[in-house]
């Protein structure tokens, strides 16, 4: 079954000029990405260093991306705050800008109190009040909270909860969820390691950091899979694994931004406390691109 938001999205980085957000640079990046087969963009995600941004900076970025995105590209936006009220207020402040959905990670500062009941109450309250459709966001490597598959299944019937971005990379998690959620539910993969097997098991797309630096490759895996050219899709998936590992696990956001610079996008510096990568790491990333023919 085709879903309205299916496809591969780039989890956009946030460009900085010095220590100031550069809306000009993010517009340039989006206009270049418009020429690829990506379905759209996530702004203010983990890759966008959203936790290091003020609300004013966040709003500027959303407006810049909405202005630069091609009409057919859909825009998702990360809106989580540490309180339920804060999440609702920030989400609703972005309504009316043509955004497709809000991506909401769990509150994590008081993680020992984030019981199943607390998380269920939080997500239902957000979904009930939000003027944007809601995507749940599971990213335990950053939040320290792993949302249980059963929690997702129990939240999925709410009409304003339209899907999940699952970034642990667990295919077992995928298998537990997709068989029990409504057909309208979007299951997005958040790891470039598992695009092909995830699609095979029922995911409808992916929201990826690596798509900032290799958008053509990520989008092509999805296109080939949908066209039934699974052997070709599988081969590209295997080609993508080392690059995804380097940019998301080994070198992180600073490495991803350097990779963007190498590919003709603007990456620039990360915001402190994230440190720049070393010269030897830059050389390793360049060598990986050369090996891949990128």
Secondary structure as UniProt FT lines:
FT   TURN            4..5
FT   STRAND          7..11
FT   STRAND          16..17
FT   TURN            18..19
FT   STRAND          20..21
FT   HELIX           23..33
FT   TURN            34..35
FT   STRAND          40..43
FT   TURN            46..49
FT   HELIX           50..52
FT   HELIX           55..68
FT   TURN            71..72
FT   STRAND          74..78
FT   HELIX           84..93
FT   TURN            94..96
FT   STRAND          101..105
FT   TURN            109..110
FT   HELIX           111..113
FT   HELIX           116..129
FT   STRAND          134..138
FT   HELIX           140..143
FT   HELIX           149..156
FT   TURN            159..160
FT   STRAND          161..166
FT   HELIX           171..178
FT   TURN            179..180
FT   TURN            183..184
FT   STRAND          186..189
FT   HELIX           192..194
FT   HELIX           195..200
FT   TURN            201..202
FT   STRAND          205..208
FT   HELIX           210..212
FT   HELIX           215..226
FT   TURN            227..228
FT   HELIX           230..245
FT   HELIX           246..250
FT   HELIX           252..262
FT   TURN            263..264
FT   TURN            272..273
FT   HELIX           279..292
//
